[in-house]
Amino acid sequence: MNDHGENELGWMLDEALKVPEARHAILLSADGMLRAHSRGIGRDDADRQAAALSGLQSISRSTTEFAGPTETRWRQTLVEFDGGYVFLVAAGAGAYLAVSASEHVDMEAVTYAMQKLVDRLGKELTTPPRQSTGLLA
């Protein structure tokens, strides 16, 4: 499969990069599989980040009780670095959208753009859990 076929949603992720100072966007599944990436980030880097961000969302979700009652649900994780931020949001059942940005980004504009993108893509961003085929390799 060519890169276009593997990254058919990539052009939609580029929408999140219209916010000044936004750098990259990736769509990943809960198990760390890369679904799509924006232009400007290579497939290998996007794959590596998808795996790492899957772990980050898992850790974030496991700490929800620290934030409040048991019915509290995880919605977003923000990680701040010396040179910028990584935003991670739920994008449907088993899917997550991540955007990286410089330290000068308008944080509210990024989260708004991400939510608009999640709303716009709807079903496209839903990733069902992996199912075993019953076949042994």
Helices and strands as residue ranges (DSSP letters): H 3-6, H 10-13, G 14-18, E 22-29, E 34-37, H 43-62, H 64-67, E 76-81, E 84-90, E 95-102, H 107-121, G 122-125
